[in-house]
Amino acid sequence: MVAFYLILAITVVSLYVAFRKQKPFFLLIPFLSVFAYFLFEVITFPAPFLETVKFIFNLGVCLFETN
């Protein structure tokens, strides 16, 4: 839950700064923070990194299979 509020705060601050300074680069920061959080969670998962990545992408394949 702390991660949610942290990402929400990053989003609000980056939106404020982007509109205040009129620089669209700051709108990229929330996406980068979500990607960094995802990468952190994958790396800290107690399984080998490549097996974890393969498992995540195999879940997507299973959702689209039809019998």
N, C-alpha and C positions, 0 to 999 in steps of 0.2 A: 504494500500500500504506500510505503514511503517512496518507492520508485515512481509510482503514478503521480504523486504530488510534486516530485522533483521534475519530472518531464512536463507536467502542467505549468509549473513555475518557469521553466526554461522557455516554453512556448509563449507564455504571456510576456515575458521580458523581451524575447526576440521580436515579437510582433510590435511591441511598444518602440523598441529601438529602430526597427525597420521603417516604421511609419514616421518616427521622429526625425531620423537622419535621411530618409528617402533613399535607402540603400536596400535593394532586393536580396543582397547576399545574406542578410540576417534571417531571411525566411528559410534558409537552408539549415540553420542550426537545429531546429526541432527534429528534422528528419535524421540528421547526423547523430543526435543524442539517442533517438530510438534505435538506430542501427547499432550504435555502440553498446547500448543496453542488451540488445539481442545477442550480439557477439560475446559480451561478457557472460551471459547466461549459458550460451553454448559451450564456452571454454570452461566454465566452472562445473559443468555437468560431469558426474563421476564415471564417465566412459571415455574411451579414446575419441579424440576430436573428429577424425574422419568417419568413424562409425556413427557418431552422433549426427553429423551432417548428412550422411547417406540415409539414416533413419528418418530425419526430418523431410527430406525430399521424396522418400518412398511413401510417406503418408499422403502427399499430394497426388501421387500416381494412383494410389488405391481409391481415392475419392472419385476419380474419373473413369474407373474401369466399369464396363457393363458386361453382364452375363448373357 
